[in-house]
Structures are given as C-alpha cells and as structure tokens.
Amino acid sequence: MARALILALPLAAVLAAGAARADAPAPAGGASRVVRDGVVVDFTIQPSEGARSVTLVEGEYADVRFRMTDATSGRPVSGLKPAAWMDMSGVVGGKAGEQRACKDKVALYLQGSVGIRPMVDLNSYYLLVLNQDASVSVIDPVVSMTGSTSLFATVVLKRPAADWAKGADQKRLYLSLPRAGEVAVVDAETFKVVGGIPAGEEPMRLVLQPDGRRLWVGDDARAAGKGGVTVIDTESSKVVATIPTGAGHHEIALAGDRMAFVTNREAGTVTAIDARTLVKVKDIPTGPLPIAVAYSALSRSIYVADGKSGVVVVIDPERLEVVARIDTKPGLGPLRFTQDGRWGFVVNPSAMTVFVLDAAENRLLHSIPMDGQPYQVTFTRGFAYFRLLDSEQVKMVNLLSLGPDRKPIVQGFGAGTGAPKLAGDLSAADSIAQAATEAAIFVVNPADSNTYFYMEGMNAPMGSFGGYGHAARAVAVVDRSLKEVEPGVYSGKVRVPVAGQYDVAFLLDNPRILHCFSTQAGENPALRKDGRAMTAQFVDLPLRIRQGAPVTVRVKLLDATSRTPRTGLADVQVIFHATPGGPRGEVAAKEVGDGVYEARLVPERTGVHYLFIVVPSLNLKPNQLPYRGIVVEGPGAQASHVAGPS
C-alpha cells in the first residue's frame, strides 16, 4: 500500500520546510513557543487527569497540546492538520548515538520503515482485525517490514470474541466472549488484555454510551428469565446492573443519555430502560421478530426493524409508544442511520434490496435493488457501504443522491476473491470500518481473510493486508492522531515510554512549519523496581513453521532507555502457547551473546501459536514484553522467515 495514502503529508513539504529547534527543554506542564509565517504555536505536555504523578514520568499518560493562533489578532487557527512525533533526544527510531537534525528525523519517520520509527507517533492509527479464533491482529498500516508484514501485535483472548466496542477515548477495547461469559478489556495503547468482567451467561452485543461511562452488554442467556442486559461501569470495570428483558438475541440502542432500548427477538418486544437509574420501565410489543434497533438523532426516535413482518416501527422515547409504522418487505436485517440521523438504511438479504427511510417524515423514501444479498451497512460522511453475503462486491450509495424525486447513485468495487458466505461462520461485528482518513475504508473479506484498503473515488482497493495465519472476520480502527479539541487547540494523549529527554517534532504543511520542541520525563520507581523498563526484539522469527520440526527462537533483550543489551540473565524463559485452548509449554532460553537469548522448540500441534518471554528474577510476566504469533503447519509445508529483527 502506498504510504502516502495512509499518512497524507507530502515529503517534499517536509524537506522544503526550514527546521528549527527549541533552545531549552520545556518542563512537563510548561510551554514552548514558535512563531512562523504569522502563526504562533504553543506546545505543552503535562500528566493526564487521574495520573498518579504530578510530573511527567515514564509509564504514565500525558496530554500533548499544540495551541495555534494568529500572530497578529491572537485568534485561534482552526481546521489544520498538524502532525507530531515524540522520540528520545539523540535517538532515531530507538537507535542511540544517531544525531540528526529535526528536519532529517521527520523525513525518516515519513518513510514508514520499521527500523526508524519514533517511540510515539501522534499521527498514527492501527487497524484491528477480529479473528475467528481467540485473537485480534493489530496492523500498523504505515509500517512494513521488507514488504512482508505490517503485523504490529497479536492480542490473545480466552475465547473467540463475538463483538467489540472502543472506549470513548480509544484507550480501551472491550470484547464480548460468549463462551467465557465475560467481557475482555484490552489496553489499546499496549494491546494487552488487562482484565475480564463477568457479563452473564452468553454476552454478545456491546454498545458504549456516548459519554463512555457505561458499557451495555446484551446477554443471550437461554435459560428462562435470564436473558437481558448487563451494564458495566467503564471507570471501575464493575457490573452496576443486570436487567432481565426477555427471550432471544438482544440488539441495543441508546436514545442519548436518558433511555436504552433492548430488543427481545423471541419475545417480540423491545424493553425500555432508564439509562440513569438502570431500571426497566416498559416492554413494548413491536412485531413477531424484532431483529434490529437504531436511534435517529434528527427525529429523536427509536426505529425497530421486524424481520418477519417487514415493518419498521417508530417509538417515541418520551412517551414509550409506537407512533408510526413503515412497511417494507419481510426478511429485514440490520438497520442503521447516517451520522446526521437523516437517512436510515435497512438491508433485506432475501429481497436483495436496501430500503432507505426518511427520519424527517418517518416514511420509506427509496427501495434500492442490489446485485446480491446485503447483510451489513456502514457509513462514511459521503457514502453508505453494503457488504454482500453472496458476492465479493461491496456496494456504495452516494448520500448526496438521496431525496424526494431523486434516483440514488449506486457504485461498487470488488474486495477479495470470494463471497463472505463461503467462510461459514460470520461475525456480528462489522466487516467494514472507516479509516482514519476522511474518505477511505477498510474491508475484511472472511472468504480469503484479507483486509482491503479502499479510497472513495477509486475503481478498486489500493492495497491489502493478509490474515497472518488467522481467519479474519471483522475490522475496526484505533486512531492515535491529533484532534482539534477546541478552536485552534490540537491535542493527543500518549503514554510516556521511558525516562529521559525527548524531542517532540511538530510539522504543519500549510503554512510550512517544522519545529522540534523538547521535554523531560522522570523515572517511575514503580516500574523500575520490577524490571519493566526493558524491551525485546525477536530475531529471524519464522512466520510459519512445520509441525514436529525443531525451531530455534532467538530474542534480544534491551534496556528500554539506552537500548543497550541486557546480558547475564539466567532465568529467561519462552512460553509457547497454542490457541484457542491449546497446550502451553515453557522452555529455558540460554544467552548466546550481546543480549540475545536462544531457545529450541518442537511444536506438536498445527494452528496458531504465540511466544511470550518471561524473566522471573525481574518480575517480568507474560504480556509485559513484546510477543509474537506464528503458524504451525503440516509436515509438508515450507517454513518462511522474516529477515532481521521483528
């Protein structure tokens, strides 16, 4: 994939810009300023709210802010797209001793190479792929390793996930695990599982409140009287309510912060719950098979699609009564509204049709025929996208073409080599997600397990990412880029990697401003005492290995600050874990020189396996160091390697 499409900052502008550097480090909480071409840029970095330290220290979250104002009037400058990177002073991509000018460092970062990445990238985003097995693949779309992989990490779960939801600040990822009866909590900074919350007998659908304070979990428990919702407080990770609603699968929609509506598919009702008191208020009959529910912010109404009758009922959230019925055709599926709440789209796989509802008048506006069976709908600002069950084609409807006396414009493109239904078991989570860029999407094809990158206006996807040995089912994006949080203020939250002095490189394309601020982070005694200020690199790690054939695993242990090898460790161990629910082995690793430790493994089972490094003497547990996944294939397969450290 062309990296210029992922990070739309022209390298020529960087090289043409004049590089400058702050004369002295800016203390945490203090500010630095640069004035260039009539624009004032004020930089601050300080501990985030809730941090355990009042000063900037390693391992804690910090808020990075760039305030941009007009040098003459002092008014905020809005609508810009600044970029920023944070790296150790005198270090390029973690390599000590490489002194480079600010301009040269930024140019290297924009190349997107593995060996020269900054410690913190404030422009990045990660692609998350939910797999059929108990794992999530984390892909860095900007970085590739010798053209062979962009896999950044693999999140290993207890059991396969059914659905997921991102925290309001995108620092947490929640995944429902029906076979484990819990919701897994993943730190979206480190991509490690940090907890599990009991959430009923069969947690499935997840919906996060707009304020991010509560997570609503649909519990599809089959025992009589147990199906309903579990409500989780996201700050404490505790269950605050368990509310029985009715029999069958549950879909959830929130009407602002006041009411929640939960479908009960087998009971033929929708349950209204007071979202503030968490008390069940009323069961509303809606039809024999309520299959989908959605809220329109424009009409401030709840819409329920019935799969058997083909009727969409409209509920007034204040009166808790059905106020309108919209007839379509039996066989309805998912229902969603555009971002502005104006247009509602409900797919009908059996009729091979998409119905468009006008929320302003609560009526059916368009019936759009499809060249296949639409089963999912996703939106960008300009288009509605439809995944077809029986075709590799993705259909898209231009939202500007909707309206009375208009004919919707339907386009399409191929994403993959097979129809999704060929994959068998499909996920309830979306197989299409909007990219961090404004007019682009990622599409997972479950049939070939590839994820495709598509930019609006193109005739075909611009590139793809493989499944890395997994059967891909759904896709989401975690955005780490700077956001305009108030007029002229661009902010991002980072976790400080290690103690030391940092360069904070700032880049603006128009007007052209390139400047390196500085800041200092102190040591965190809580981290230092248990040895976690260390990192690991796997060396020549195979991507695929043969069952029963010995394989040598080499890992290089480094000090996270100085990047010097950690030698003399006598208790380094490699944990070899098969998933899901497979055997777990542990092998001692011996030092072979320069901080490299070597272990010999013999995989006995085919499938996906994960390698974890533990060092008991330093209290280093699994998941505290980088880990990797590999695929064990049958005896006839050929092993493949990644050149260099990974």
Secondary structure, DSSP 8 states (H G I E B T S, - for coil): --HHHHS---HHHHHHS-EEE-SS-B-TT-EEEEEETTEEEEEEEEE-TT-S-SS-BTTSEEEEEEEEEETTT--B--S---EEEEEETTEETTEET----HHHHHHHHHHTBGGG--SEETT-EEEEEEESSSEEEEE-SS-BBTTTB-EEEEEE-SS--SEEEE-TTSSEEEEEETTTTEEEEEETTTTEEEEEEE--SSEEEEEE-TTSSEEEEEE---STTT-EEEEEETTTTEEEEEEE--SS---EEEETTTEEEEEETTTTEEEEEETTTTEEEEEEE--S-EEEEEEETTTTEEEEEETTT-EEEEEETTTTEEEEEEE--S----EEE-TTS-EEEEEETTTTEEEEEETTTTEEEEEEE-SS-EEEEEE-SSEEEEEETT-SEEEEEEGGG-STT----EEEEE-SSS-GGGGSS--SS-SEEE-SSTTEEEEEETTTTEEEEEETT-SS-SEEE--TTS-EEEEEEEE-S-EEEETTEEEEEEE--SSEEEEEEEEETTTTEEEEEEEEEB--HHHHTTT-SEEEEEES-EEEEETTS-EEEEEEEEETTT--B----S--EEEEEEETT--EEEEE-EEEETTEEEEEE---S-EEEEEEEEBGGGTB-TTSS--EEEEEE-TT---EE-SSB-
